């Protein structure tokens, strides 16, 4: 969430030509994505490697956005981060359903405990 917040602020700084603050905000978002990448357990297999590739892609895109003040690239990374956030929220069990071993997704369909 914080990376998304920083990137939205960076877009605002581009609009006001505040390049220093834009760079600082993009760097903060890069640090968060880098921390996510460094926290991956690559022994978990394919999903961890896929996330590593995605995080690496986001960092490369943010470097380009920082250099060129490109709002579209920032928007692309915001979208990717938002989709990841939504996916994690979807697979996370609600605390009051853990004891039953069942949870409901947003559509009300029962999902298996992971």
N, C-alpha and C positions, 0 to 999 in steps of 0.2 A: 504493500500500500504506500509506503513512504517513497519508493522509487517512482511510482506513478505520480504522486504528489509533487516530487521534485521536478519531474519532466514537464508536468503541466505548468509549473512556475517558470521553467526554462522557456517554454513557448511564449509566455507573457513577456519575458525579458527580451526575447527576439523582437517582439512587436514594438518594444520601446527602445530598441537599439542599445540595451544594457548588456554588452558582450561579456564583461567581467562576471557579472552575476549569473548570466546564462551558462558560462563555462563552469562556474562553481557548482551550480545546480546539476548540470549534466555529470560532472565528476562525482557528486554525491550518489546519483542514480547508478553510475558505473560501479562504484564501490559496493553498493548493495547487491547488484547482479553478480559481481565478482565473489562476494561472500556467499551467495547462494551456490555458485559454481564450486567454490572451495569446500562447501559443506556436503557435497554429494558423496555418497558411499558407492564407489564404482563397482564394488563387489555385488551390488544389488542387480547388476546385469544391464540389459538393453535399455530399460527406461532411464537409468542413471546416465548412460552414454548419450542417449537422445537429449536429455535435459542439458548435459554438458555442451553439446553442439548448439543447442538453442541459446543458452546463456552466452556462449562465445560469439555467436552471430549477433546477439543484441549488443554486446560490448563493441564489436566492430562497427555496427551501425551508429552507435552513439558517438564513437570517435569521429565518424564522418559528419554527423550532425553538428558536433562541436566545432569542427573545422569550417563548415560551410553555413552555419546558422540555418540549418534545414529543418523547418517545422514539420514537413511531411515525414521525414525519417523519424523524428521524435514521436509523431503520432503512430507510426508503425510499431515502434517499441512499446508505446503505451498500450496499444491493442494486444500485442503479444503478452505483456505482463498481466493485463486484465483477464485475458483468456486463461492464463495459468492460474491466476488467483481464483477464478470461478471454478476451474477444474478441481483445485484443492478443496474448495468449500463444498463442492458436490460430493467428493469421496470421503469427507470427514463425517464421522458419525456424530449424531447429536448426543450429548452426555446422558440424557434421560432414556436413551434407547440401548445403551451398551449392555445393561443387565439382561435384556431380552434377546440380545444377539441380532436384533432386526432394527432396521432404520427405514425411514421413508425418504425417497428423494423428493425433489421439488414438485413433481407431478403427483405425488402420493403413492407411487409404486414402491412395494417393499424391495429392498436391496439386500444382498447377502452381506454378512459381516466380513470385513477384510482382515 
